[in-house]
Amino acid sequence: MKTRITELFGIEHPIIQGGMHFVGFADLASAVSNAGGLGIITGLTQKTPELLAKEIARCRDMTDKPFGVNLTFLPAFTKPPYPEYIAAIREGGIKIVETAGRSPEQYMPALKQAGIKVIHKCTSVRHSLKAERIGCDAVSVDGFECGGHPGEDDVPNMILLPRAAEELNIPFVASGGMADARSLVAALALGADGMNMGTRFIATKEAPVHDNVKQALVAATELDTRLIMRAIRNTERVLNNANVEKIVEIERQKGASLTIGDIHDQVAGVYPDIMLKGDMDAGAWSCGMVAGLIHDIPSVKELIDRIMSGAEEIIATRLRGLLSGNAAQVGRAA
Ligand SMILES: Cc1cc2nc3c(=O)[nH]c(=O)nc-3n(C[C@H](O)[C@H](O)[C@H](O)COP(=O)(O)O)c2cc1C
């Protein structure tokens, strides 16, 4: 399948693995790229630019296909040294960067001078248009369903994607709630040029996280995520657990007077314990509603092959069958 995204990034399938804190290591990124998608290393999971340089080199040893690096510009307690991270990206020969959070505008010259293609993750049409205006090559349109930070507008992808298609000239991928062949075909039908998956890629054999995390995703339903940090305009969708219930209760009591200090222990620095040690109650961790569509732990290649062959099947059989008026034989796409 060829789309504007496969052409832009030189990849076989229009499937991207979004940056994920303490998940997006070289092991997962290389597996996704080797399977024909676009794997992405999460830049800030590497504590220093030197460590990021090493992780890029490790990934290059594991794949000769294109892969990218995620740079997240979120409100942090101490601002990471972004220019140094960008230097590590440039010197590592990376040609694709996924930016997220705040606008990447001030870093665009440094990225573009190195011939890097930038895909910015946006949760609204207005931010997507800004990304287009400042020279981003593509956007990842992240709907309200998504794991991580869905923004503050709460517009689900059924509306957000066709709205993005109405306004944008640059290519975009659908992000948030994407899990399988049905997601890809739906995303393409709504005007996207491919899809970005986060949560689904955690439940794969190659994701370098504790098995407890993968089992938690298989066990979770679409009802098991919660939104936290709305009062401080840093909304995050996370999987429910004992600490998340504590956060929700603190937020209920504090209302608009909530500060990050009130929930610091439940949200800051908890990822290593969750992702690496498998302590599922250590704190809040990002997870999409799409957990309800995750029922197994395939290899990355099995997952991507299944999505691509399933998408062809849906388009060639189910959709074409509907056009030919053969409803009874078309059945359901499950
Ligand atoms: C555990 C986890 C950690 C994430 N960490 C980041 C991150 O550090 N930077 C970022 O830009 N997005 C991050 N995301 C968001 C993903 O890149 C992606 O946009 C999102 O997961 C898409 O929604 P989905 O989970 O429904 O597929 C994270 C998502 C998850 C599930």
The ligand as an ORCA input file, in Angstrom:
! r2SCAN-3c Opt
* xyz 0 1
  C       3.028      4.391     27.844
  C       2.966      5.539     26.887
  C       3.958      6.514     26.926
  C       3.927      7.587     26.022
  N       4.937      8.509     26.053
  C       4.966      9.489     25.110
  C       6.062     10.394     25.056
  O       6.998     10.327     25.857
  N       6.044     11.340     24.083
  C       5.015     11.434     23.176
  O       5.064     12.293     22.299
  N       3.963     10.601     23.215
  C       3.922      9.624     24.151
  N       2.869      8.742     24.160
  C       1.787      8.885     23.154
  C       2.017      7.978     21.921
  O       3.146      8.351     21.191
  C       0.801      8.015     20.973
  O       0.602      9.326     20.515
  C      -0.464      7.523     21.634
  O      -0.186      6.382     22.408
  C      -1.514      7.189     20.584
  O      -2.669      6.697     21.179
  P      -2.965      5.119     21.396
  O      -2.262      4.773     22.657
  O      -4.433      5.060     21.483
  O      -2.389      4.389     20.230
  C       2.866      7.688     25.082
  C       1.864      6.704     25.061
  C       1.897      5.642     25.940
  C       0.804      4.614     25.877
*
